[in-house]
Amino acid sequence: MTETSAARPRMGRIAVASFIGTAIEFYDFYLYATASALVIDKQFFPNLGATVGQLAAFSTFAVAFIARPLGSLFFGHFGDRIGRKSMLIASLLTMGVSTVAIGLVPGYATIGIAAPILLVVLRFAQGIGLGGEWGGAALLAAEHAPKGKRGWYGMYPQLGPSIGFFFASGGFLLLSATMDESTFNAWGWRVPFLASALLVLVGLFVRLRIAETPEFSKVLDSGDRARMPLVEMARRAPWRLLGGSGAIVVCYVLFYTATTFCISYGTSELHLSKQTMLTCAIIAVWAMALATIGSSIASDRFSRRSVLIVGCGYAVLVGLVMFPLIDTGNPVLICVALALALAGMGWTYGPLGAYLPELFAVRYRYSASSFAYNLGGVLGGALAPNLATLLFAAYGGFSVGLYVAGAAVLSLVCVIALPAVGRTAKDRVHVASES
């Protein structure tokens, strides 16, 4: 057997392991995003009224984003000290147990104020788990990838959100279509959360069979591990941490505006059915998946930064046309608007699976890339549904589009300020020197 043929099965297994873990983790995470738009306010905040109850539901949604940087530091520290593989298993278990437990929490009518308190605690635990997941999965793919293929293999963990959202929304669509509203609100919404237990078992089976990454193995062999990765990344690469965080803001704002906020907006303001809005989102998410693939391939041919610049510029335009299309109330045009937005998310998201790890040295890469990714989640995703709700209430739908465009400009500035890494004129992949 040749070296090339021997390497293919290994890379195939690595690709599957990095993809399936993020797909399961984001399935778990997006279950709550969809539930917060459809049912959390009714089950856990029934006495607050429609608008305040929805804001409360979106606030519990935001809790996980606040937890994610903490999870990235915890799992990142041990991922840089012990190894990528063990932390990937731990993060998957943390997320899985929390998600199943959310499906078991009684509502406000049963246990009163304890219900939303438990919900917040478990949502926080979800954020801790996801905070450790992305960095480990991205490094698993990027640090195993052959020369010139980091963008391609970095694509696999980036596809996780598309597939996770498809199955999360698809599960809710199936249940809402086969149950009357009272049954769905009473217990039907819990079924996808409980089903997560089976998916986590599959993910654990796959991840237990993978090996440690070659780049981190070299660090272990040389004894060059960082003693305090958090301190080292803050001292050596503070501007890259901030720039990397800003670069991903547009991804989160696009995604959670187009999904969580727009599903709520379509059902409450445009008076469309849950099934209609979920169907539009499920169709549109395939534009995100295709754009993720396209931009990841392009990032191996060109620099990651140039691909990201194009995506940010496109996202500015999307913000300006998104809500005029949605406000027509026409399901076809709503699909178009959501597809345009999610395509922008996918195009900017795809290269980041390779780009963020390439910004940092191997010895503290898990901590730094995870923290940058998840800090961007706080800045972009945690507040997006609430800010969109407040902007709409005060100024109308077009102001939400301006918010999306503003987030794209912020990310564009950060990307331009960061170094170009990836495929170069000399046809090689490199990690930019630190400054």
C-alpha positions as CSV (number, residue, x, y, z in Angstrom):
1,M,0.0,0.0,0.0
2,T,1.4,3.4,-0.9
3,E,1.7,6.3,1.5
4,T,-1.0,8.2,-0.3
5,S,-3.5,5.4,-0.2
6,A,-2.8,4.7,3.4
7,A,-3.4,8.3,4.3
8,R,-6.8,8.5,2.6
9,P,-8.8,6.4,5.0
10,R,-7.2,8.3,7.9
11,M,-8.2,11.6,6.5
12,G,-11.7,10.3,5.7
13,R,-12.1,9.3,9.3
14,I,-10.8,12.7,10.5
15,A,-13.2,14.5,8.2
16,V,-16.1,12.5,9.4
17,A,-15.1,12.9,13.1
18,S,-14.7,16.7,12.8
19,F,-18.0,17.0,10.8
20,I,-20.3,14.7,12.9
21,G,-19.3,16.2,16.2
22,T,-20.0,19.8,15.1
23,A,-23.2,18.7,13.4
24,I,-24.4,17.1,16.6
25,E,-23.3,20.0,18.8
26,F,-24.9,22.6,16.6
27,Y,-28.1,20.4,16.3
28,D,-28.3,20.6,20.1
29,F,-27.5,24.3,20.1
30,Y,-30.0,25.2,17.4
31,L,-32.8,23.2,18.9
32,Y,-32.9,25.8,21.6
33,A,-32.6,28.7,19.1
34,T,-35.7,27.4,17.3
35,A,-37.6,26.5,20.5
36,S,-36.9,30.1,21.8
37,A,-38.6,31.5,18.8
38,L,-41.6,29.1,19.0
39,V,-42.4,27.9,22.5
40,I,-40.0,28.8,25.3
41,D,-41.9,32.0,26.1
42,K,-45.1,30.1,26.5
43,Q,-43.7,27.3,28.6
44,F,-41.3,29.2,30.9
45,F,-42.5,32.9,30.8
46,P,-46.3,32.7,30.4
47,N,-47.1,35.7,32.6
48,L,-44.9,38.3,30.8
49,G,-46.9,39.1,27.8
50,A,-46.0,38.5,24.1
51,T,-43.2,41.0,23.5
52,V,-41.6,40.8,27.0
53,G,-42.0,37.0,27.1
54,Q,-40.3,36.7,23.7
55,L,-37.4,39.0,24.9
56,A,-37.1,36.8,28.0
57,A,-36.9,33.7,25.8
58,F,-34.3,35.3,23.6
59,S,-32.3,36.3,26.7
60,T,-32.1,32.7,27.9
61,F,-30.9,31.9,24.4
62,A,-28.2,34.6,24.8
63,V,-26.9,33.0,28.1
64,A,-25.1,30.2,26.2
65,F,-23.1,32.7,24.1
66,I,-21.9,34.3,27.3
67,A,-20.7,30.9,28.5
68,R,-19.0,30.0,25.3
69,P,-15.8,32.0,25.8
70,L,-15.5,30.5,29.2
71,G,-15.9,27.0,27.7
72,S,-13.3,27.9,25.1
73,L,-10.8,28.9,27.8
74,F,-11.5,25.8,29.9
75,F,-11.4,23.2,27.1
76,G,-8.7,25.2,25.3
77,H,-6.3,25.1,28.3
78,F,-6.5,21.4,28.5
79,G,-6.6,20.9,24.8
80,D,-3.3,22.7,24.6
81,R,-1.9,20.8,27.6
82,I,-3.3,17.3,27.2
83,G,-4.6,17.0,23.7
84,R,-7.3,17.7,21.2
85,K,-9.0,14.3,21.2
86,S,-9.8,14.1,24.9
87,M,-11.4,17.6,25.0
88,L,-13.5,16.8,21.9
89,I,-15.0,13.9,23.7
90,A,-15.6,15.9,26.9
91,S,-17.2,18.8,25.1
92,L,-19.6,16.5,23.2
93,L,-20.7,14.9,26.5
94,T,-21.2,18.3,28.2
95,M,-23.4,19.5,25.4
96,G,-25.3,16.2,25.1
97,V,-26.2,15.8,28.7
98,S,-27.3,19.5,28.9
99,T,-29.5,19.2,25.9
100,V,-31.3,16.0,27.1
101,A,-31.8,17.7,30.5
102,I,-33.5,20.7,28.8
103,G,-36.0,18.3,27.3
104,L,-36.8,17.1,30.8
105,V,-37.2,20.4,32.7
106,P,-40.9,20.9,33.8
107,G,-42.5,24.2,32.7
108,Y,-43.4,27.2,34.8
109,A,-46.9,25.9,35.4
110,T,-45.5,22.9,37.2
111,I,-42.5,24.2,39.3
112,G,-42.8,27.9,39.0
113,I,-39.7,30.1,39.1
114,A,-37.5,27.1,39.4
115,A,-38.3,26.2,35.7
116,P,-36.6,29.3,34.1
117,I,-33.7,29.1,36.6
118,L,-33.0,25.5,35.6
119,L,-33.3,26.4,32.0
120,V,-30.7,29.1,32.3
121,V,-28.3,26.8,34.1
122,L,-28.6,24.1,31.4
123,R,-28.4,26.7,28.7
124,F,-25.2,27.9,30.3
125,A,-23.8,24.4,30.3
126,Q,-24.7,24.1,26.6
127,G,-22.6,27.1,26.0
128,I,-19.6,25.7,27.9
129,G,-19.8,22.5,25.8
130,L,-20.0,24.3,22.5
131,G,-17.3,26.7,23.6
132,G,-14.9,23.8,23.6
133,E,-16.2,22.0,20.5
134,W,-15.5,24.2,17.6
135,G,-11.8,24.9,18.3
136,G,-11.1,21.2,18.8
137,A,-13.0,20.1,15.7
138,A,-11.3,22.8,13.5
139,L,-7.9,21.8,14.8
140,L,-8.6,18.1,14.3
141,A,-9.2,18.8,10.6
142,A,-6.6,21.6,10.0
143,E,-3.8,19.9,11.9
144,H,-4.3,16.6,10.1
145,A,-4.8,18.2,6.6
146,P,-2.1,17.7,3.9
147,K,-0.3,20.6,2.5
148,G,-2.5,22.9,0.4
149,K,-5.7,21.3,1.7
150,R,-6.4,23.1,4.9
151,G,-9.3,25.0,3.5
152,W,-10.9,21.8,2.2
153,Y,-10.5,19.8,5.4
154,G,-11.3,22.8,7.5
155,M,-14.7,22.9,5.6
156,Y,-15.9,19.7,7.4
157,P,-16.4,21.2,10.8
158,Q,-17.8,24.3,9.1
159,L,-20.6,22.2,7.6
160,G,-21.8,21.1,11.0
161,P,-24.0,24.2,11.6
162,S,-25.8,23.8,8.2
163,I,-26.6,20.1,8.9
164,G,-27.3,20.7,12.6
165,F,-29.8,23.4,11.7
166,F,-31.4,21.3,9.0
167,F,-32.2,18.5,11.4
168,A,-33.1,20.7,14.3
169,S,-35.6,22.7,12.2
170,G,-36.7,19.6,10.3
171,G,-37.6,17.9,13.6
172,F,-39.6,20.9,14.8
173,L,-41.3,21.1,11.4
174,L,-42.3,17.4,11.4
175,L,-43.7,17.6,15.0
176,S,-45.6,20.9,14.4
177,A,-47.1,19.4,11.2
178,T,-48.2,16.2,12.9
179,M,-49.4,17.6,16.2
180,D,-52.0,20.2,17.1
181,E,-50.6,23.3,18.7
182,S,-51.6,22.5,22.3
183,T,-49.9,19.1,22.1
184,F,-46.8,20.6,20.5
185,N,-46.6,23.3,23.2
186,A,-47.3,20.8,26.0
187,W,-44.7,18.2,25.3
188,G,-44.0,17.7,21.5
189,W,-41.2,20.3,21.5
190,R,-39.3,18.2,24.0
191,V,-38.9,15.2,21.6
192,P,-35.9,16.6,19.6
193,F,-34.1,17.4,22.8
194,L,-34.4,13.9,24.1
195,A,-33.5,12.4,20.7
196,S,-30.1,14.1,21.1
197,A,-29.0,11.2,23.4
198,L,-28.8,8.8,20.4
199,L,-26.8,11.3,18.3
200,V,-24.3,11.8,21.1
201,L,-23.7,8.1,21.3
202,V,-22.9,8.0,17.6
203,G,-20.6,11.0,17.9
204,L,-18.7,9.4,20.8
205,F,-18.2,6.1,18.8
206,V,-16.6,8.0,15.9
207,R,-14.4,10.3,18.1
208,L,-13.1,7.5,20.3
209,R,-11.5,6.0,17.1
210,I,-9.5,9.0,16.0
211,A,-5.8,9.7,16.7
212,E,-4.2,12.8,18.2
213,T,-3.3,15.5,15.6
214,P,0.3,15.3,14.1
215,E,1.1,18.9,14.9
216,F,0.1,18.6,18.5
217,S,1.9,15.3,18.8
218,K,5.1,17.1,17.8
219,V,4.6,19.6,20.5
220,L,4.2,16.8,23.0
221,D,7.3,15.0,21.8
222,S,9.4,18.2,22.0
223,G,8.1,19.2,25.4
224,D,7.1,22.6,24.0
225,R,3.6,22.8,25.5
226,A,2.4,26.1,26.8
227,R,2.2,26.1,30.6
228,M,-0.5,28.8,30.6
229,P,-2.0,29.0,27.1
230,L,-4.4,31.8,28.2
231,V,-1.5,34.0,29.4
232,E,0.6,33.2,26.3
233,M,-2.1,34.0,23.8
234,A,-3.0,37.3,25.5
235,R,0.7,38.3,25.6
236,R,1.7,37.2,22.1
237,A,-1.4,37.7,19.9
238,P,-3.9,40.2,21.5
239,W,-4.7,42.0,18.3
240,R,-5.2,38.7,16.4
241,L,-7.6,37.6,19.1
242,L,-9.7,40.8,18.8
243,G,-9.4,40.8,15.0
244,G,-10.4,37.2,14.7
245,S,-13.4,37.8,17.0
246,G,-14.5,40.7,14.9
247,A,-14.1,38.8,11.7
248,I,-16.7,36.3,12.7
249,V,-19.3,38.7,14.0
250,V,-21.0,39.0,10.6
251,C,-21.5,35.2,10.5
252,Y,-23.5,35.2,13.8
253,V,-25.5,38.3,13.0
254,L,-26.5,37.0,9.6
255,F,-27.4,33.5,10.9
256,Y,-29.4,34.4,14.0
257,T,-31.2,37.3,12.4
258,A,-32.2,35.1,9.4
259,T,-33.2,32.2,11.6
260,T,-34.1,32.8,15.2
261,F,-35.4,36.4,14.8
262,C,-37.0,35.9,11.4
263,I,-38.9,32.7,12.4
264,S,-40.4,34.7,15.4
265,Y,-41.0,37.7,13.2
266,G,-42.7,35.7,10.5
267,T,-45.1,34.0,12.9
268,S,-45.8,36.9,15.2
269,E,-45.7,40.0,12.8
270,L,-46.5,38.6,9.4
271,H,-48.9,36.0,10.8
272,L,-47.5,33.1,8.8
273,S,-47.6,29.6,10.2
274,K,-44.7,27.8,12.0
275,Q,-44.6,25.3,9.2
276,T,-44.2,28.0,6.6
277,M,-41.4,29.8,8.4
278,L,-39.6,26.6,9.3
279,T,-39.9,25.3,5.7
280,C,-38.4,28.6,4.4
281,A,-35.5,28.3,6.8
282,I,-34.8,24.6,6.0
283,I,-34.7,25.4,2.2
284,A,-32.5,28.4,2.8
285,V,-29.9,26.6,4.9
286,W,-28.8,24.6,1.8
287,A,-27.6,27.9,0.3
288,M,-25.4,28.2,3.4
289,A,-24.0,24.7,3.0
290,L,-23.2,25.3,-0.7
291,A,-21.6,28.6,0.0
292,T,-19.5,27.1,2.8
293,I,-18.2,24.5,0.4
294,G,-17.5,27.0,-2.3
295,S,-15.6,29.5,-0.1
296,S,-13.6,26.7,1.6
297,I,-12.4,25.5,-1.8
298,A,-11.7,29.1,-2.9
299,S,-9.6,29.7,0.3
300,D,-7.1,27.0,-0.8
301,R,-6.8,28.7,-4.2
302,F,-6.6,32.2,-2.9
303,S,-5.8,33.7,0.5
304,R,-8.4,33.2,3.2
305,R,-8.5,37.0,3.7
306,S,-9.5,37.8,0.1
307,V,-12.4,35.2,0.2
308,L,-13.6,36.7,3.5
309,I,-13.4,40.3,2.1
310,V,-15.7,39.3,-0.7
311,G,-18.1,37.7,1.7
312,C,-18.3,40.7,4.0
313,G,-18.9,43.0,1.1
314,Y,-21.7,40.8,-0.1
315,A,-23.2,40.7,3.4
316,V,-23.5,44.5,3.4
317,L,-25.7,44.3,0.3
318,V,-27.8,41.5,1.8
319,G,-28.6,43.6,4.8
320,L,-30.1,46.3,2.6
321,V,-32.4,44.0,0.6
322,M,-33.3,41.4,3.2
323,F,-36.2,42.9,4.9
324,P,-37.9,44.6,1.9
325,L,-38.2,41.0,0.6
326,I,-39.4,39.5,3.9
327,D,-41.9,42.2,4.5
328,T,-43.8,41.2,1.3
329,G,-45.1,38.3,3.3
330,N,-44.7,36.1,0.2
331,P,-43.2,32.8,1.2
332,V,-41.2,32.5,-2.0
333,L,-39.6,35.9,-1.5
334,I,-39.0,35.1,2.2
335,C,-37.1,32.0,1.1
336,V,-35.0,34.1,-1.3
337,A,-34.2,36.6,1.4
338,L,-33.2,33.9,3.9
339,A,-31.2,32.1,1.3
340,L,-29.3,35.3,0.4
341,A,-28.5,35.9,4.1
342,L,-27.5,32.3,4.8
343,A,-25.4,32.2,1.7
344,G,-23.5,35.2,3.0
345,M,-23.1,33.4,6.3
346,G,-21.8,30.3,4.7
347,W,-19.3,32.2,2.4
348,T,-17.8,34.1,5.4
349,Y,-17.9,31.1,7.7
350,G,-16.3,28.5,5.4
351,P,-12.7,29.7,5.4
352,L,-12.6,30.4,9.1
353,G,-12.2,26.7,9.9
354,A,-8.6,27.0,8.5
355,Y,-8.1,30.8,8.9
356,L,-8.5,31.2,12.7
357,P,-6.2,28.3,13.6
358,E,-3.6,29.5,11.1
359,L,-3.4,32.8,13.0
360,F,-1.9,31.3,16.1
361,A,1.0,29.1,17.1
362,V,0.3,25.4,17.8
363,R,1.3,25.5,21.5
364,Y,-1.7,27.8,22.4
365,R,-3.8,27.4,19.2
366,Y,-6.8,25.5,20.8
367,S,-7.2,28.3,23.4
368,A,-6.7,31.2,21.0
369,S,-8.7,30.1,18.0
370,S,-11.6,28.9,20.3
371,F,-11.6,32.1,22.3
372,A,-11.6,34.3,19.2
373,Y,-14.4,32.3,17.7
374,N,-16.6,32.3,20.8
375,L,-15.9,36.0,21.7
376,G,-17.2,36.8,18.2
377,G,-20.3,34.7,19.1
378,V,-20.9,37.0,22.1
379,L,-20.5,40.1,20.1
380,G,-22.5,38.9,17.1
381,G,-24.9,36.1,18.1
382,A,-25.8,36.6,21.8
383,L,-27.6,39.9,21.2
384,A,-28.7,39.5,17.6
385,P,-32.3,38.3,18.2
386,N,-32.9,40.8,21.1
387,L,-31.4,43.8,19.2
388,A,-33.4,42.9,16.1
389,T,-36.6,42.7,18.2
390,L,-35.9,46.1,19.8
391,L,-34.9,47.7,16.5
392,F,-38.0,46.4,14.8
393,A,-40.2,47.7,17.6
394,A,-38.7,51.1,17.4
395,Y,-37.9,51.7,13.7
396,G,-39.3,48.8,11.6
397,G,-37.8,46.0,9.7
398,F,-35.4,48.0,7.5
399,S,-33.5,49.0,10.6
400,V,-32.8,45.4,11.3
401,G,-31.3,45.1,7.8
402,L,-29.1,48.1,8.6
403,Y,-27.9,46.3,11.7
404,V,-26.9,43.4,9.6
405,A,-25.0,45.7,7.1
406,G,-23.2,47.4,10.0
407,A,-22.1,44.1,11.4
408,A,-20.7,43.2,8.0
409,V,-18.7,46.5,7.8
410,L,-17.3,45.7,11.3
411,S,-16.1,42.3,10.2
412,L,-14.7,43.7,6.9
413,V,-12.5,46.2,8.8
414,C,-11.2,43.4,11.1
415,V,-10.5,41.1,8.1
416,I,-8.6,43.8,6.3
417,A,-6.5,44.4,9.5
418,L,-5.6,40.7,9.9
419,P,-2.7,39.1,7.9
420,A,-3.4,37.0,4.8
421,V,-2.7,33.4,5.5
422,G,-3.4,30.2,3.4
423,R,-2.5,29.6,-0.2
424,T,0.2,32.1,-1.3
425,A,1.8,33.1,-4.6
426,K,4.4,30.4,-3.9
427,D,1.7,27.7,-3.8
428,R,2.2,26.8,-0.2
429,V,0.2,26.9,3.1
430,H,1.8,28.8,5.9
431,V,1.0,30.2,9.3
432,A,1.5,33.9,9.4
433,S,4.3,35.1,11.7
434,E,3.1,36.5,14.9
435,S,3.3,40.2,15.7
